[in-house]
Amino acid sequence: MRLLRHPLLASPYFLELYEIWEHWREIISKPIIYDEYFDNIGSDQLIKYLSALITHAKGRPIIHECRTACRIKAIKRRVGGFHLYLWRNPWDQWSSYKILNYFDITSQLILNAPIHPEAITRLKKVIGFAEFHHDDISLEFSHFNSNRLSAGKSYLVFYLLWCLGLFEAMANADLLLNIDALSDSQSYKEEINKHLLHFNVTDIDFSDCKVPQRYYSAANKAFFAVLEDRVHSIVLLSGYSKEQLTHLQGLRQSSEPQDVNCIHQIKT
């Protein structure tokens, strides 16, 4: 928790999963973690796994999952629930990823998904991505750990996944919660609490919410700008409309920290 700069917890991070291990240990499988990241149907195995967590949770089930960003619609249709999408400005999020190799490796595992949208196909060609598949996920981790991405390619991959996740959330999540705005604005905290109360989510205290926000030099901003323009081109070539991209950029700009102010117009 200290390494990742997360708050210290009174109990181990995975304690609640551990307590009901017997109910899901025979259900969890490699494909539902990364191979089906872009599955827009919701595989029976994934739904069986989530249903086991929901059924056996000791209290109101809250599933904190970061590998289902592009499966919100499918899971919502088959399992139901209230879907809250937490998001943050991409520069700070990507920078925080660099604390460990793990996040770059998992991004490559997502690119490695056998079924993926056209935008991922185009990006893989741009960065020269070579797939590697094995039934043992640890061997896939080891392979991609030995084949690191350059900083530029790393951000291209991250930012496209960031965009695809936010597109999915904009279309299908019940509530989008921006962590930067939650840190900076008291009125936003109050607004979010009202939304959560509408869904019978109570007793959440955001008063100590303060996410780290970095300063970026002109050179930093130029680095991000060139790569983001390239991703925007990929997105538009892959079937997303200018209106969708404009909406995403507007949402991003409205919630960004003060220094992260380098927003670019869509190039035709």
Summary of the structure (lengths in Angstrom):
residues: 268
radius of gyration: 18.9
end to end distance: 44.1
largest distance: 54.2
contacts: 698
relative contact order: 0.12
helix: 55%
strand: 3%
